[in-house]
Amino acid sequence: MLEVLARQFLYRPPALPVPSPPPPPLEEVWLDLATGDRAMVWTSVDPMPPGAPVVLFFHGNSENLETMRMAGLCQRLEGVGVAFLAVDYPGYGRSSGEPSEEGLLATGAAAVDWARRRQPGRPVVACGWSMGAAVAIATAAAHPGKVDGLVALCPWTRLEDVVRRYAPELPAVFPVAHRYDSLSAARKVRVPALVIHGELDPVIPVEQGRQIARALGGPSRFIPIPNARHRDLLVSHPQVWRELSGFFASLRAEPS
């Protein structure tokens, strides 16, 4: 019963729309995960400036690749001069399996391996929004030497800190399989990092993003966005994309 309750609270993949074939020039790729599931991803890699980073983008809950396309996020990622790999987690879109912390982190690991194998020489950046920020932070922490940068957009400290705001009685009994302890993972991250958070975020308070930035073990910047809430951060605030563009450019590899 607790497992069912946890899944209902945490994982809400949109029933519709199911991702269609990606719009050109994006390509559809399938990743084989250590859990035995397969994750569908969209990627754009060419033509890109020499040394441009590969950004692994992890979306939030109640999203999939099709909602990203509809919101214009894929076009915005292309517009900041990076190659990118946007993933659908197990149980989201057309990816197989059921969502779980293990499955989401396995997706992150497979994305890192794909980027290193297919785009050698490019810096790899883990980037995520909301729940995806938890995946990005954990992925950067788990793959030292393979991830070169981190972007956390509206990150939480721990899942239980978010749950407590809505159901104070639930964190004490929440299954161990769904912890998403971003604060502990952040302390293991040693790469350059950018943390961006809406000052008016009613879902994940801005103070949690500030705590993540302070906990990171490498050089980091914390950017609070005035008047930004939660769901409008990436679609209504150009400052976010200016900050992302500058951060990605700072990680560009020099031609050998």
C-alpha atoms as a printed R data frame, in Angstrom:
    type eleno elety resid chain resno      x      y       z
1   ATOM     1    CA   MET     A     1  0.000  0.000   0.000
2   ATOM     2    CA   LEU     A     2  2.792  2.454   0.873
3   ATOM     3    CA   GLU     A     3  4.525  1.714  -2.431
4   ATOM     4    CA   VAL     A     4  1.303  2.484  -4.326
5   ATOM     5    CA   LEU     A     5  0.820  5.685  -2.336
6   ATOM     6    CA   ALA     A     6  4.405  6.763  -2.997
7   ATOM     7    CA   ARG     A     7  4.045  6.205  -6.734
8   ATOM     8    CA   GLN     A     8  0.763  8.113  -6.887
9   ATOM     9    CA   PHE     A     9  2.327 11.074  -5.100
10  ATOM    10    CA   LEU     A    10  5.673 11.155  -6.892
11  ATOM    11    CA   TYR     A    11  5.267  9.780 -10.417
12  ATOM    12    CA   ARG     A    12  2.600 11.318 -12.611
13  ATOM    13    CA   PRO     A    13  3.560 10.696 -16.232
14  ATOM    14    CA   PRO     A    14  1.164 12.517 -18.555
15  ATOM    15    CA   ALA     A    15 -1.283 10.062 -20.073
16  ATOM    16    CA   LEU     A    16 -1.332 12.169 -23.229
17  ATOM    17    CA   PRO     A    17  0.254 13.157 -25.456
18  ATOM    18    CA   VAL     A    18  2.458 10.161 -26.170
19  ATOM    19    CA   PRO     A    19  5.659 11.321 -27.885
20  ATOM    20    CA   SER     A    20  5.414 11.362 -31.642
21  ATOM    21    CA   PRO     A    21  8.441 11.028 -33.924
22  ATOM    22    CA   PRO     A    22 10.813 13.855 -33.013
23  ATOM    23    CA   PRO     A    23 10.708 17.010 -35.117
24  ATOM    24    CA   PRO     A    24 13.699 17.403 -37.463
25  ATOM    25    CA   PRO     A    25 16.601 17.736 -36.973
26  ATOM    26    CA   LEU     A    26 16.143 15.760 -33.740
27  ATOM    27    CA   GLU     A    27 16.714 12.014 -33.813
28  ATOM    28    CA   GLU     A    28 15.114  9.260 -31.762
29  ATOM    29    CA   VAL     A    29 17.489  6.990 -29.815
30  ATOM    30    CA   TRP     A    30 16.808  4.089 -27.459
31  ATOM    31    CA   LEU     A    31 18.955  3.485 -24.389
32  ATOM    32    CA   ASP     A    32 19.257  0.042 -22.800
33  ATOM    33    CA   LEU     A    33 19.171  0.426 -19.015
34  ATOM    34    CA   ALA     A    34 20.817 -1.693 -16.332
35  ATOM    35    CA   THR     A    35 17.313 -2.444 -15.005
36  ATOM    36    CA   GLY     A    36 16.401 -4.221 -18.246
37  ATOM    37    CA   ASP     A    37 14.108 -1.406 -19.395
38  ATOM    38    CA   ARG     A    38 14.574  0.801 -22.448
39  ATOM    39    CA   ALA     A    39 14.405  4.587 -22.399
40  ATOM    40    CA   MET     A    40 13.493  6.648 -25.430
41  ATOM    41    CA   VAL     A    41 15.470  9.852 -25.926
42  ATOM    42    CA   TRP     A    42 15.597 12.658 -28.444
43  ATOM    43    CA   THR     A    43 18.979 13.990 -29.469
44  ATOM    44    CA   SER     A    44 20.412 16.816 -31.525
45  ATOM    45    CA   VAL     A    45 24.150 16.759 -32.116
46  ATOM    46    CA   ASP     A    46 24.975 18.163 -35.591
47  ATOM    47    CA   PRO     A    47 25.984 20.658 -36.705
48  ATOM    48    CA   MET     A    48 27.392 22.027 -33.473
49  ATOM    49    CA   PRO     A    49 30.407 24.254 -32.757
50  ATOM    50    CA   PRO     A    50 33.605 22.306 -32.052
51  ATOM    51    CA   GLY     A    51 33.854 21.497 -28.366
52  ATOM    52    CA   ALA     A    52 30.225 22.418 -27.603
53  ATOM    53    CA   PRO     A    53 28.929 20.497 -24.574
54  ATOM    54    CA   VAL     A    54 26.495 17.614 -24.728
55  ATOM    55    CA   VAL     A    55 23.655 18.481 -22.345
56  ATOM    56    CA   LEU     A    56 21.755 15.579 -20.791
57  ATOM    57    CA   PHE     A    57 18.326 17.075 -20.067
58  ATOM    58    CA   PHE     A    58 16.109 15.440 -17.432
59  ATOM    59    CA   HIS     A    59 12.544 16.766 -17.418
60  ATOM    60    CA   GLY     A    60 10.251 17.098 -14.430
61  ATOM    61    CA   ASN     A    61  7.249 15.120 -13.329
62  ATOM    62    CA   SER     A    62  4.004 15.293 -15.342
63  ATOM    63    CA   GLU     A    63  6.128 15.797 -18.458
64  ATOM    64    CA   ASN     A    64  7.510 13.792 -21.338
65  ATOM    65    CA   LEU     A    65  9.348 14.521 -24.562
66  ATOM    66    CA   GLU     A    66  6.167 15.553 -26.338
67  ATOM    67    CA   THR     A    67  5.237 18.125 -23.692
68  ATOM    68    CA   MET     A    68  8.819 19.419 -23.937
69  ATOM    69    CA   ARG     A    69  8.382 19.834 -27.691
70  ATOM    70    CA   MET     A    70  5.005 21.555 -27.246
71  ATOM    71    CA   ALA     A    71  6.517 23.986 -24.723
72  ATOM    72    CA   GLY     A    72  9.367 24.835 -27.108
73  ATOM    73    CA   LEU     A    73 12.074 23.511 -24.782
74  ATOM    74    CA   CYS     A    74 13.808 21.424 -27.457
75  ATOM    75    CA   GLN     A    75 14.068 24.471 -29.709
76  ATOM    76    CA   ARG     A    76 15.431 26.551 -26.834
77  ATOM    77    CA   LEU     A    77 18.103 23.932 -26.119
78  ATOM    78    CA   GLU     A    78 19.110 23.976 -29.771
79  ATOM    79    CA   GLY     A    79 19.247 27.751 -29.605
80  ATOM    80    CA   VAL     A    80 21.960 27.890 -26.916
81  ATOM    81    CA   GLY     A    81 24.538 26.173 -29.133
82  ATOM    82    CA   VAL     A    82 24.812 22.762 -27.490
83  ATOM    83    CA   ALA     A    83 24.249 19.181 -28.463
84  ATOM    84    CA   PHE     A    84 21.650 17.601 -26.207
85  ATOM    85    CA   LEU     A    85 20.037 14.355 -25.191
86  ATOM    86    CA   ALA     A    86 16.536 14.706 -23.687
87  ATOM    87    CA   VAL     A    87 15.276 11.571 -21.972
88  ATOM    88    CA   ASP     A    88 11.957  9.966 -21.099
89  ATOM    89    CA   TYR     A    89 12.214  7.925 -17.893
90  ATOM    90    CA   PRO     A    90 10.875  4.365 -17.544
91  ATOM    91    CA   GLY     A    91  7.089  4.554 -17.597
92  ATOM    92    CA   TYR     A    92  7.102  7.973 -19.307
93  ATOM    93    CA   GLY     A    93  6.254  8.492 -22.965
94  ATOM    94    CA   ARG     A    94  7.121  5.342 -24.887
95  ATOM    95    CA   SER     A    95  9.877  4.190 -22.520
96  ATOM    96    CA   SER     A    96  9.272  0.748 -21.044
97  ATOM    97    CA   GLY     A    97  8.935 -0.222 -17.402
98  ATOM    98    CA   GLU     A    98  7.652  1.602 -14.338
99  ATOM    99    CA   PRO     A    99  9.148  4.748 -12.810
100 ATOM   100    CA   SER     A   100 11.341  4.362  -9.739
101 ATOM   101    CA   GLU     A   101 14.389  6.054  -8.277
102 ATOM   102    CA   GLU     A   102 16.493  3.108  -9.449
103 ATOM   103    CA   GLY     A   103 15.075  3.382 -12.961
104 ATOM   104    CA   LEU     A   104 15.527  7.144 -13.219
105 ATOM   105    CA   LEU     A   105 19.143  6.944 -12.057
106 ATOM   106    CA   ALA     A   106 19.767  4.048 -14.468
107 ATOM   107    CA   THR     A   107 18.498  6.330 -17.230
108 ATOM   108    CA   GLY     A   108 21.001  8.970 -16.150
109 ATOM   109    CA   ALA     A   109 23.840  6.445 -16.206
110 ATOM   110    CA   ALA     A   110 22.879  5.207 -19.677
111 ATOM   111    CA   ALA     A   111 22.701  8.787 -20.958
112 ATOM   112    CA   VAL     A   112 26.224  9.495 -19.674
113 ATOM   113    CA   ASP     A   113 27.554  6.346 -21.325
114 ATOM   114    CA   TRP     A   114 25.844  7.238 -24.615
115 ATOM   115    CA   ALA     A   115 27.275 10.758 -24.620
116 ATOM   116    CA   ARG     A   116 30.800  9.571 -23.843
117 ATOM   117    CA   ARG     A   117 30.635  6.893 -26.511
118 ATOM   118    CA   ARG     A   118 28.931  8.865 -29.266
119 ATOM   119    CA   GLN     A   119 30.403 12.315 -28.660
120 ATOM   120    CA   PRO     A   120 33.969 11.802 -27.394
121 ATOM   121    CA   GLY     A   121 35.805 15.001 -26.637
122 ATOM   122    CA   ARG     A   122 32.709 17.037 -25.827
123 ATOM   123    CA   PRO     A   123 32.080 18.088 -22.210
124 ATOM   124    CA   VAL     A   124 29.036 16.344 -20.706
125 ATOM   125    CA   VAL     A   125 26.606 18.410 -18.635
126 ATOM   126    CA   ALA     A   126 23.824 16.913 -16.487
127 ATOM   127    CA   CYS     A   127 20.884 19.331 -16.485
128 ATOM   128    CA   GLY     A   128 17.470 18.826 -14.901
129 ATOM   129    CA   TRP     A   129 14.344 20.656 -13.765
130 ATOM   130    CA   SER     A   130 12.381 19.867 -10.588
131 ATOM   131    CA   MET     A   131 12.378 16.059 -10.233
132 ATOM   132    CA   GLY     A   132 14.840 16.037 -13.127
133 ATOM   133    CA   ALA     A   133 17.184 18.210 -11.069
134 ATOM   134    CA   ALA     A   134 17.344 15.377  -8.520
135 ATOM   135    CA   VAL     A   135 18.285 12.999 -11.345
136 ATOM   136    CA   ALA     A   136 20.910 15.424 -12.680
137 ATOM   137    CA   ILE     A   137 22.534 15.948  -9.271
138 ATOM   138    CA   ALA     A   138 22.620 12.214  -8.532
139 ATOM   139    CA   THR     A   139 24.007 11.502 -12.013
140 ATOM   140    CA   ALA     A   140 26.810 14.052 -11.613
141 ATOM   141    CA   ALA     A   141 27.646 12.643  -8.175
142 ATOM   142    CA   ALA     A   142 27.697  9.037  -9.379
143 ATOM   143    CA   HIS     A   143 29.909  9.603 -12.440
144 ATOM   144    CA   PRO     A   144 32.993 11.603 -11.462
145 ATOM   145    CA   GLY     A   145 35.305 12.049 -14.412
146 ATOM   146    CA   LYS     A   146 32.469 11.473 -16.880
147 ATOM   147    CA   VAL     A   147 30.236 14.457 -16.101
148 ATOM   148    CA   ASP     A   148 31.899 17.861 -16.555
149 ATOM   149    CA   GLY     A   149 29.146 20.218 -15.416
150 ATOM   150    CA   LEU     A   150 25.811 20.369 -13.600
151 ATOM   151    CA   VAL     A   151 22.704 22.525 -13.950
152 ATOM   152    CA   ALA     A   152 19.965 22.187 -11.315
153 ATOM   153    CA   LEU     A   153 16.740 24.069 -12.034
154 ATOM   154    CA   CYS     A   154 14.382 24.326  -9.045
155 ATOM   155    CA   PRO     A   155 16.090 21.492  -7.131
156 ATOM   156    CA   TRP     A   156 14.807 20.077  -3.873
157 ATOM   157    CA   THR     A   157 17.014 19.162  -0.923
158 ATOM   158    CA   ARG     A   158 15.356 15.824  -0.192
159 ATOM   159    CA   LEU     A   159 12.116 14.398  -1.487
160 ATOM   160    CA   GLU     A   160 10.808 14.151   2.077
161 ATOM   161    CA   ASP     A   161 11.244 17.926   2.480
162 ATOM   162    CA   VAL     A   162  8.854 18.459  -0.426
163 ATOM   163    CA   VAL     A   163  6.414 15.761   0.657
164 ATOM   164    CA   ARG     A   164  6.189 17.238   4.156
165 ATOM   165    CA   ARG     A   165  4.732 20.451   2.723
166 ATOM   166    CA   TYR     A   166  1.728 18.595   1.314
167 ATOM   167    CA   ALA     A   167  1.314 15.549   3.548
168 ATOM   168    CA   PRO     A   168  3.098 16.034   6.902
169 ATOM   169    CA   GLU     A   169  2.359 12.473   7.999
170 ATOM   170    CA   LEU     A   170  3.780 10.820   4.868
171 ATOM   171    CA   PRO     A   171  7.587 11.273   5.043
172 ATOM   172    CA   ALA     A   172  7.950  9.048   8.112
173 ATOM   173    CA   VAL     A   173  6.515  6.088   6.224
174 ATOM   174    CA   PHE     A   174  7.700  6.895   2.695
175 ATOM   175    CA   PRO     A   175  9.405  3.844   1.137
176 ATOM   176    CA   VAL     A   176 13.209  3.862   1.212
177 ATOM   177    CA   ALA     A   177 13.156  3.207  -2.540
178 ATOM   178    CA   HIS     A   178 12.063  6.818  -3.148
179 ATOM   179    CA   ARG     A   179 14.443  9.044  -1.187
180 ATOM   180    CA   TYR     A   180 16.056 11.300  -3.811
181 ATOM   181    CA   ASP     A   181 18.468 12.857  -1.306
182 ATOM   182    CA   SER     A   182 19.871 15.649  -3.481
183 ATOM   183    CA   LEU     A   183 21.535 17.403  -0.556
184 ATOM   184    CA   SER     A   184 23.782 14.426   0.201
185 ATOM   185    CA   ALA     A   185 24.492 13.841  -3.493
186 ATOM   186    CA   ALA     A   186 25.400 17.519  -4.012
187 ATOM   187    CA   ARG     A   187 28.263 17.226  -1.543
188 ATOM   188    CA   LYS     A   188 29.880 14.644  -3.844
189 ATOM   189    CA   VAL     A   189 29.733 16.846  -6.940
190 ATOM   190    CA   ARG     A   190 33.097 18.420  -7.785
191 ATOM   191    CA   VAL     A   191 32.378 19.942 -11.201
192 ATOM   192    CA   PRO     A   192 31.263 23.494 -12.068
193 ATOM   193    CA   ALA     A   193 27.576 23.930 -11.329
194 ATOM   194    CA   LEU     A   194 24.756 26.388 -11.908
195 ATOM   195    CA   VAL     A   195 21.647 26.404  -9.698
196 ATOM   196    CA   ILE     A   196 18.644 28.451 -10.824
197 ATOM   197    CA   HIS     A   197 15.438 28.802  -8.809
198 ATOM   198    CA   GLY     A   198 12.307 30.917  -8.992
199 ATOM   199    CA   GLU     A   199 12.007 33.240  -6.020
200 ATOM   200    CA   LEU     A   200  8.236 32.679  -5.859
201 ATOM   201    CA   ASP     A   201  8.303 28.894  -6.345
202 ATOM   202    CA   PRO     A   202  5.337 27.532  -4.343
203 ATOM   203    CA   VAL     A   203  6.226 23.874  -4.933
204 ATOM   204    CA   ILE     A   204  9.933 23.735  -4.066
205 ATOM   205    CA   PRO     A   205 10.888 26.821  -2.016
206 ATOM   206    CA   VAL     A   206 13.815 28.876  -3.264
207 ATOM   207    CA   GLU     A   207 15.667 28.228  -0.008
208 ATOM   208    CA   GLN     A   208 16.037 24.564  -0.994
209 ATOM   209    CA   GLY     A   209 17.833 25.599  -4.185
210 ATOM   210    CA   ARG     A   210 20.075 27.872  -2.140
211 ATOM   211    CA   GLN     A   211 20.947 24.975   0.187
212 ATOM   212    CA   ILE     A   212 21.860 22.787  -2.785
213 ATOM   213    CA   ALA     A   213 24.174 25.480  -4.163
214 ATOM   214    CA   ARG     A   214 25.906 25.803  -0.791
215 ATOM   215    CA   ALA     A   215 26.341 22.036  -0.486
216 ATOM   216    CA   LEU     A   216 27.955 21.500  -3.883
217 ATOM   217    CA   GLY     A   217 31.578 20.454  -3.643
218 ATOM   218    CA   GLY     A   218 32.789 22.300  -6.733
219 ATOM   219    CA   PRO     A   219 32.547 25.883  -7.974
220 ATOM   220    CA   SER     A   220 28.891 26.892  -8.153
221 ATOM   221    CA   ARG     A   221 26.622 29.869  -8.796
222 ATOM   222    CA   PHE     A   222 23.130 30.360  -7.418
223 ATOM   223    CA   ILE     A   223 20.762 32.498  -9.495
224 ATOM   224    CA   PRO     A   224 17.357 33.371  -7.994
225 ATOM   225    CA   ILE     A   225 14.907 34.536 -10.667
226 ATOM   226    CA   PRO     A   226 12.613 37.356  -9.524
227 ATOM   227    CA   ASN     A   227  8.868 36.809 -10.056
228 ATOM   228    CA   ALA     A   228  9.432 33.236 -11.291
229 ATOM   229    CA   ARG     A   229  7.310 30.478  -9.847
230 ATOM   230    CA   HIS     A   230  7.738 26.756 -10.568
231 ATOM   231    CA   ARG     A   231  6.231 25.729 -13.871
232 ATOM   232    CA   ASP     A   232  6.942 29.021 -15.634
233 ATOM   233    CA   LEU     A   233 10.690 29.104 -14.952
234 ATOM   234    CA   LEU     A   234 11.814 27.756 -18.338
235 ATOM   235    CA   VAL     A   235  9.068 29.198 -20.513
236 ATOM   236    CA   SER     A   236  8.551 32.763 -19.264
237 ATOM   237    CA   HIS     A   237 11.907 34.067 -18.065
238 ATOM   238    CA   PRO     A   238 14.568 34.841 -20.706
239 ATOM   239    CA   GLN     A   239 17.164 35.420 -17.982
240 ATOM   240    CA   VAL     A   240 17.215 31.671 -17.360
241 ATOM   241    CA   TRP     A   241 18.292 30.959 -20.930
242 ATOM   242    CA   ARG     A   242 20.899 33.714 -20.892
243 ATOM   243    CA   GLU     A   243 22.409 32.177 -17.773
244 ATOM   244    CA   LEU     A   244 22.338 28.703 -19.321
245 ATOM   245    CA   SER     A   245 23.947 29.914 -22.529
246 ATOM   246    CA   GLY     A   246 26.776 31.573 -20.633
247 ATOM   247    CA   PHE     A   247 27.351 28.541 -18.432
248 ATOM   248    CA   PHE     A   248 27.432 26.113 -21.348
249 ATOM   249    CA   ALA     A   249 29.829 28.387 -23.233
250 ATOM   250    CA   SER     A   250 32.175 28.451 -20.234
251 ATOM   251    CA   LEU     A   251 32.463 24.659 -20.425
252 ATOM   252    CA   ARG     A   252 33.250 24.480 -24.137
253 ATOM   253    CA   ALA     A   253 36.279 22.305 -24.835
254 ATOM   254    CA   GLU     A   254 39.218 23.896 -26.603
255 ATOM   255    CA   PRO     A   255 40.058 22.369 -30.018
256 ATOM   256    CA   SER     A   256 42.984 19.976 -29.734
